[in-house]
Amino acid sequence: MSDYQPAKIDYPEYTSSELNEINVYQMRSDSNEFEHLAHVSLNEPKLTVRWVKMDVDEGWKHILESCKDLHEAGYPGCIGCGGPNSELPWDEPKNRLRLTL
């Protein structure tokens, strides 16, 4: 990601574990505390966390492909490069309903 945005210095951090999960965190600018942004696993996290319902191998591949696609589209600064409705606020409860169908 730094190849596309060399001036950016505050990238999300991640953890992985023996539990076959990845957790992504971002430092909050208002409190200097980490916010749990995303969870890659087949186990459902709290509703405040974006859930990528995949195993770790598939999840990493999907995350890297998505980052590459967004960068090539001009992110950040591109309008609509995230696809239909990408400018709307994220609705995690609605996304989880889609995952269970």
Number of C-alpha atoms within 10 A of each C-alpha: 11 9 8 13 11 8 8 10 8 8 11 13 13 14 10 13 9 6 9 14 20 21 20 18 18 17 16 11 8 6 8 9 11 14 15 19 17 18 26 25 21 14 14 14 16 9 10 13 17 22 22 26 19 18 15 20 13 13 18 15 10 14 13 12 12 13 13 14 14 16 18 11 15 12 17 11 9 11 12 12 18 14 9 8 10 11 11 7 7 11 10 14 12 9 13 16 9 9 11 7 5
